[in-house]
Amino acid sequence: MQDGGEVLFLDGAGEVIVSIGRNGLSLDPLHPELFSSCWSSITLQPKLDSKIKFSDVYAIELLDKGPICGPWNTRTAFQGNNDIEVFVHPLCGKGRAVENWETVAPLFDRAKVKTKVIVTERAGHAYDTLASLPDIELKAFDGVVAVGGDGLFNEILNGILSSRHKAPYPPTPEGFGYFESSENCEEQTRNGLNCSMPTPDSVNTMFPGNSSKCDDHEPLLSTSQPTGLEIPSLNSSKEPCVGGQDHLVSFPDDWFRLGIIPSGSTDAIVLSTTGERDPVTSALLIILGRRMSLDIAQVVRWKSSPTAEVLPTVRYAASFAGYGFYGEVIRESENYRWMGPARYDFSGTMVFLKHRSYEAKVAFLETPNTHSLAASEEDDVTGAQPLQSRQKRPRKIICRTNCFVCKEASTSGQNSEDENADSSRTICENPKWVWSKGRFLSVGAAVISCRNERAPDGLVADAHLSDGFLHLLLIRDCPLPLYLW
Ligand SMILES: Nc1ncnc2c1ncn2[C@@H]1O[C@H](COP(=O)(O)OP(=O)(O)OP(=O)(O)O)[C@@H](O)[C@H]1O
């Protein structure tokens, strides 16, 4: 025992004095002079992390007794009393998800974090499981973890939100005059779209989970041949579209913890959140309960039903939602899944060579930061101008983490973080929809692409959107950066 601490022998470092502070342990060499060279000023002290924060400790074991408590740090770790639900997609990426889970599972065991593991057997398995799970059972989980790629995460996100996100839809296409004229109708028919007039009653105030959505059984990924990868339509689960059911979990008021152990082909969400495409890093971050808010985009596609009603199909995206080029690349790439990650390059080239452009009408929330992109004053509902003619790229919006990319944008004369927060507030409280139409190479909404400086600028995730009319709305951390190419 030494004044102010205990002397321990540490492998590779020798004797150290260990003292306990409020937030962690301090380690100081007992004989620092032994590490100094007599004849030079070079210090030969071995590398020693002189501080260990309690919040970085994920388990404690006594050599002879094994784990002594668990989970070790209930303040930062997963709550610990309940399980976390883990979905493993055995076929994703290079087929290493099961192996990756087997590598990290002992870390969860060691930290006494209980897991309930489901290995998915088909596309839609995770979605169905979560969408049909009674709220009381969902709430009993401390979180849900995907061992897979962006597509599996996307299923989990949609399974959790589909019947539980309660928010008004953005304005209908009717509100933008989309279906107003027969000319529009002819144009749509030429483009292979199903055109019919909406019923007069606006669905602006409808909430997901109420009756009209029950009629929509369109798969998200529409292909002429079944790929086995279609995500089931909303509300195709056992959970009925009921009014009056007392939901215990309701977004955006509630929050829920999600994790990804990267095992996919592109892992865009992991790259733009943790920045490390490494299963062990992700597992440790999950066990330690490190968290960050995730921007989620709600994508509403309005489509005519057989009864000529225009009904919304709602999906949620956490990285990127794309229509046009990107949508087609993703759709095409499903046919070449056997190629592994190279399928994206291959189908990207194939689709590029087709040199198509896509008819689109886009509605988006105008923010002060995106003014260079936003429509001019005459571009209101009655007088749209094609956005293609605007060459300027939108200015970056500063993200919450104030990453390198955003910092750079702000120092080059852009809005400060405070101004950005103010503009977010204005948009949330006072949304002003702008719309425009034209032919585009692609229309996409990047949700979290600036979270991490290492993330590629344009992220492509599994946002399978077929031709149709899209409304994009950010439900958390608005504003949503919307890019038009
Ligand atoms: N057992 C399964 N068999 C077939 N498809 C599955 C299975 N489990 C999930 N899927 C589907 O496979 C799709 C792709 O999965 P995932 O995104 O995890 O892998 P990936 O495409 O290789 O990775 P990334 O999205 O990072 O490119 C998902 O959209 C999901 O619906």
Ligand as a Chemical Component Dictionary entry (heavy atoms), coordinates in Angstrom:
data_LIG
# 
_chem_comp.id                   LIG 
_chem_comp.type                 NON-POLYMER 
_chem_comp.pdbx_formal_charge   0 
_chem_comp.three_letter_code    LIG 
# 
loop_
_chem_comp_atom.comp_id 
_chem_comp_atom.atom_id 
_chem_comp_atom.alt_atom_id 
_chem_comp_atom.type_symbol 
_chem_comp_atom.charge 
_chem_comp_atom.model_Cartn_x 
_chem_comp_atom.model_Cartn_y 
_chem_comp_atom.model_Cartn_z 
_chem_comp_atom.pdbx_ordinal 
LIG N1  N1  N 0 -31.743 -14.890 -44.402 1  
LIG C1  C1  C 0 -31.924 -14.050 -45.409 2  
LIG N2  N2  N 0 -31.956 -14.492 -46.683 3  
LIG C2  C2  C 0 -32.091 -13.663 -47.730 4  
LIG N3  N3  N 0 -32.199 -12.319 -47.595 5  
LIG C3  C3  C 0 -32.175 -11.803 -46.352 6  
LIG C4  C4  C 0 -32.034 -12.624 -45.206 7  
LIG N4  N4  N 0 -32.010 -11.847 -44.103 8  
LIG C5  C5  C 0 -32.145 -10.566 -44.547 9  
LIG N5  N5  N 0 -32.237 -10.539 -45.892 10 
LIG C6  C6  C 0 -32.371 -9.364  -46.805 11 
LIG O1  O1  O 0 -31.122 -9.128  -47.461 12 
LIG C7  C7  C 0 -31.001 -7.744  -47.776 13 
LIG C8  C8  C 0 -29.550 -7.298  -47.734 14 
LIG O2  O2  O 0 -29.040 -7.479  -46.451 15 
LIG P1  P1  P 0 -27.848 -6.642  -45.820 16 
LIG O3  O3  O 0 -28.014 -5.214  -46.106 17 
LIG O4  O4  O 0 -27.775 -7.066  -44.393 18 
LIG O5  O5  O 0 -26.569 -7.174  -46.596 19 
LIG P2  P2  P 0 -25.733 -6.493  -47.770 20 
LIG O6  O6  O 0 -26.651 -6.077  -48.856 21 
LIG O7  O7  O 0 -24.670 -7.457  -48.118 22 
LIG O8  O8  O 0 -25.077 -5.221  -47.065 23 
LIG P3  P3  P 0 -25.132 -3.648  -47.426 24 
LIG O9  O9  O 0 -26.563 -3.239  -47.302 25 
LIG O10 O10 O 0 -24.238 -3.014  -46.410 26 
LIG O11 O11 O 0 -24.636 -3.486  -48.842 27 
LIG C9  C9  C 0 -31.834 -7.020  -46.752 28 
LIG O12 O12 O 0 -32.590 -6.028  -47.390 29 
LIG C10 C10 C 0 -32.699 -8.087  -46.097 30 
LIG O13 O13 O 0 -34.058 -7.822  -46.315 31 
# 
loop_
_chem_comp_bond.comp_id 
_chem_comp_bond.atom_id_1 
_chem_comp_bond.atom_id_2 
_chem_comp_bond.value_order 
_chem_comp_bond.pdbx_ordinal 
LIG N1  C1  SING 1  
LIG C1  N2  SING 2  
LIG C1  C4  DOUB 3  
LIG N2  C2  DOUB 4  
LIG C2  N3  SING 5  
LIG N3  C3  DOUB 6  
LIG C3  C4  SING 7  
LIG C3  N5  SING 8  
LIG C4  N4  SING 9  
LIG N4  C5  DOUB 10 
LIG C5  N5  SING 11 
LIG N5  C6  SING 12 
LIG C6  O1  SING 13 
LIG C6  C10 SING 14 
LIG O1  C7  SING 15 
LIG C7  C8  SING 16 
LIG C7  C9  SING 17 
LIG C8  O2  SING 18 
LIG O2  P1  SING 19 
LIG P1  O3  DOUB 20 
LIG P1  O4  SING 21 
LIG P1  O5  SING 22 
LIG O5  P2  SING 23 
LIG P2  O6  DOUB 24 
LIG P2  O7  SING 25 
LIG P2  O8  SING 26 
LIG O8  P3  SING 27 
LIG P3  O9  DOUB 28 
LIG P3  O10 SING 29 
LIG P3  O11 SING 30 
LIG C9  O12 SING 31 
LIG C9  C10 SING 32 
LIG C10 O13 SING 33 
# 
